[in-house]
Amino acid sequence: MVRYANPGAVEWVESGGGPLIAIPEVVLPFWAGADGDDLFSDYDRACEVDGLIGLLPVGDTRALVLGDEPASTAFLPEHGIFVRWCAADSEDALLARIPAALEAAEWEPEVQWDVPGAVVLFDAAWPGNESARTDRLRVALEPGRYTVRAAYVEPGPEVWLGLVHVRRTED
């Protein structure tokens, strides 16, 4: 986990170059990452996600792939968003633009994500059982159905970011 400010306003997760994935904790052992004997690994499946987000089967549920580019990513629970740092001079500059980014966002089509509980965000190349050895972030989500949408936003000069909004759907 990376902290950019001192002491760091939020915790950021980075990848080695591929997509990040948010996997429900209960199915972490089922994610093989780039490992395995198969010619088409879980990591390969994550890399094939076209667009900013996508869902992949893992065990008896699905994981959320944050596609497009391997940007440093944090979760801001007060907004219910994963924020992806594409360009900004500082963490403070990026975080200050979040309200403007949310207002200006032109959201891509939504997906519905059934979540059995907390998820872990990490580099999709890592096997789930070994994710504790890399940058990772636990996001406490209540079990239920979530509407997920994504946008790429340039809310100010030299501040570019991706947003992945995760909103609990009313039962």
Order of alpha helices (4+ residues) and beta strands (2+ residues): beta-alpha-beta-beta-beta-beta-alpha-alpha-beta-beta-beta-beta-beta
